[in-house]
């Protein structure tokens, strides 16, 4: 093994170690790790080799990332539209995002919208158009659909 091969191997190991450090804190997508390793100064080819090795060792797993991400966003009271948008921003395909979010049925999302509204505004339904608009804008900012908002604004508990 020549000096050049040794340098490439050392650089690859450094990239893998850096990526594992990021992954030890939370799950990441390939896109996120690629960006972080680029900021650390690694060459694109080294980054791709490192990501391939991490996927091979199942340390980088986008399905696991999706599950973890959705769970964390559900705990924050976010709806399906916002979660999908954030997944797409992190490099997850529309098909994978949709498939993961479709595993929750529409009744689940309606119930979730009701819970989020009640946590913020209490049990009682909005009494004035102004209150209704305020609650609607809140649910919309959380990423709930029009149908989910409509159900949440018409039902208590």
C-alpha positions as CSV (number, residue, x, y, z in Angstrom):
1,X,0.0,0.0,0.0
2,X,1.4,3.3,-1.1
3,X,1.4,6.6,0.7
4,X,-1.5,7.9,-1.4
5,X,-3.6,4.8,-0.6
6,X,-2.8,5.4,3.1
7,X,-4.0,9.0,2.9
8,X,-7.2,8.1,1.2
9,X,-7.9,5.3,3.7
10,X,-7.2,7.7,6.6
11,X,-9.4,10.4,5.1
12,X,-12.2,7.8,4.5
13,X,-11.9,6.6,8.1
14,X,-12.1,10.2,9.3
15,X,-15.2,10.9,7.2
16,X,-16.8,7.7,8.6
17,X,-15.9,8.6,12.2
18,X,-17.3,12.1,11.7
19,X,-20.5,10.8,10.2
20,X,-20.9,8.2,13.0
21,X,-20.4,11.1,15.5
22,X,-23.4,12.9,13.9
23,X,-25.4,9.6,13.8
24,X,-24.7,9.0,17.5
25,X,-26.8,12.1,18.3
26,X,-29.8,11.4,16.0
27,X,-30.7,9.7,12.8
28,X,-29.8,11.6,9.6
29,X,-30.5,11.4,5.9
30,X,-27.8,10.9,3.3
31,X,-28.4,14.5,2.2
32,X,-27.9,15.8,5.7
33,X,-24.7,13.9,6.3
34,X,-23.4,14.8,2.8
35,X,-23.9,18.5,3.7
36,X,-22.2,18.2,7.1
37,X,-19.2,16.3,5.8
38,X,-18.8,18.8,3.0
39,X,-18.7,21.6,5.5
40,X,-16.0,19.6,7.4
41,X,-13.9,19.7,4.2
42,X,-14.1,16.2,2.9
43,X,-14.0,15.5,-0.9
44,X,-17.2,14.5,-2.6
45,X,-15.9,11.0,-3.6
46,X,-14.7,10.3,0.0
47,X,-18.1,11.4,1.3
48,X,-19.9,9.0,-1.1
49,X,-17.7,6.1,-0.1
50,X,-18.3,6.9,3.6
51,X,-22.1,7.0,3.0
52,X,-22.0,3.8,1.1
53,X,-20.1,2.1,3.9
54,X,-22.5,3.4,6.5
55,X,-25.5,2.2,4.5
56,X,-23.9,-1.2,4.1
57,X,-23.4,-1.4,7.9
58,X,-27.0,-0.2,8.4
59,X,-25.7,2.7,10.4
60,X,-27.4,5.0,7.9
61,X,-30.9,4.0,7.3
62,X,-33.5,6.4,5.8
63,X,-36.5,4.3,6.8
64,X,-35.3,4.5,10.4
65,X,-34.8,8.2,10.0
66,X,-38.3,8.7,8.7
67,X,-39.9,6.8,11.6
68,X,-37.8,8.7,14.1
69,X,-38.5,12.0,12.4
70,X,-42.3,11.5,12.2
71,X,-42.4,10.4,15.9
72,X,-40.5,13.5,17.0
73,X,-42.8,15.8,14.9
74,X,-46.0,14.1,16.2
75,X,-44.8,14.9,19.7
76,X,-44.5,18.6,18.7
77,X,-48.1,18.6,17.5
78,X,-47.3,18.9,13.8
79,X,-49.6,17.7,11.0
80,X,-49.0,15.6,7.9
81,X,-48.5,18.5,5.5
82,X,-45.7,20.1,7.5
83,X,-44.1,16.8,8.3
84,X,-44.0,15.9,4.6
85,X,-42.6,19.3,3.7
86,X,-39.8,18.9,6.3
87,X,-39.0,15.3,5.1
88,X,-38.7,16.6,1.6
89,X,-36.4,19.4,2.7
90,X,-34.1,16.7,4.2
91,X,-33.9,14.8,1.0
92,X,-36.6,12.1,1.5
93,X,-38.6,11.4,-1.7
94,X,-42.2,12.4,-2.0
95,X,-43.2,8.7,-2.4
96,X,-41.4,7.6,0.7
97,X,-42.8,10.5,2.7
98,X,-46.3,9.9,1.5
99,X,-46.0,6.1,2.2
100,X,-44.8,6.7,5.7
101,X,-47.5,9.3,6.5
102,X,-50.3,7.2,4.9
103,X,-49.6,4.5,7.4
104,X,-51.6,6.8,9.8
105,X,-55.2,6.8,8.8
106,X,-57.3,9.9,8.3
107,X,-59.1,9.5,11.6
108,X,-55.7,9.5,13.4
109,X,-54.8,12.9,11.8
110,X,-58.3,14.3,12.6
111,X,-57.9,13.2,16.2
112,X,-54.4,14.7,16.4
113,X,-55.7,18.0,15.0
114,X,-58.4,18.0,17.8
115,X,-55.8,17.3,20.5
116,X,-53.4,20.0,19.2
117,X,-56.2,22.6,19.1
118,X,-57.4,21.7,22.6
119,X,-53.9,21.8,24.1
120,X,-53.5,25.3,22.8
121,X,-57.0,26.8,23.1
122,X,-58.8,24.5,25.7
123,X,-61.9,22.4,25.5
124,X,-64.4,24.9,24.3
125,X,-65.0,25.5,20.6
126,X,-64.4,28.9,19.1
127,X,-67.4,31.2,19.6
128,X,-66.7,34.0,17.2
129,X,-65.4,34.1,13.6
130,X,-62.3,35.8,14.9
131,X,-61.6,33.0,17.4
132,X,-62.3,30.4,14.6
133,X,-59.9,32.2,12.3
134,X,-57.2,32.3,14.9
135,X,-57.5,28.6,15.7
136,X,-57.6,27.8,12.0
137,X,-54.4,29.7,11.2
138,X,-52.8,28.0,14.2
139,X,-53.7,24.5,12.9
140,X,-52.7,25.5,9.3
141,X,-49.3,26.6,10.5
142,X,-48.9,23.2,12.2
143,X,-49.5,21.5,8.9
144,X,-53.0,20.1,9.1
145,X,-55.3,19.8,6.1
146,X,-58.5,21.8,5.6
147,X,-60.6,18.7,6.4
148,X,-58.6,18.0,9.6
149,X,-59.0,21.6,10.7
150,X,-62.7,21.5,10.0
151,X,-63.2,18.4,12.2
152,X,-61.0,19.9,15.0
153,X,-63.0,23.1,15.0
154,X,-66.4,21.3,15.1
155,X,-65.7,18.7,17.8
156,X,-64.9,18.6,21.5
157,X,-62.8,15.7,22.8
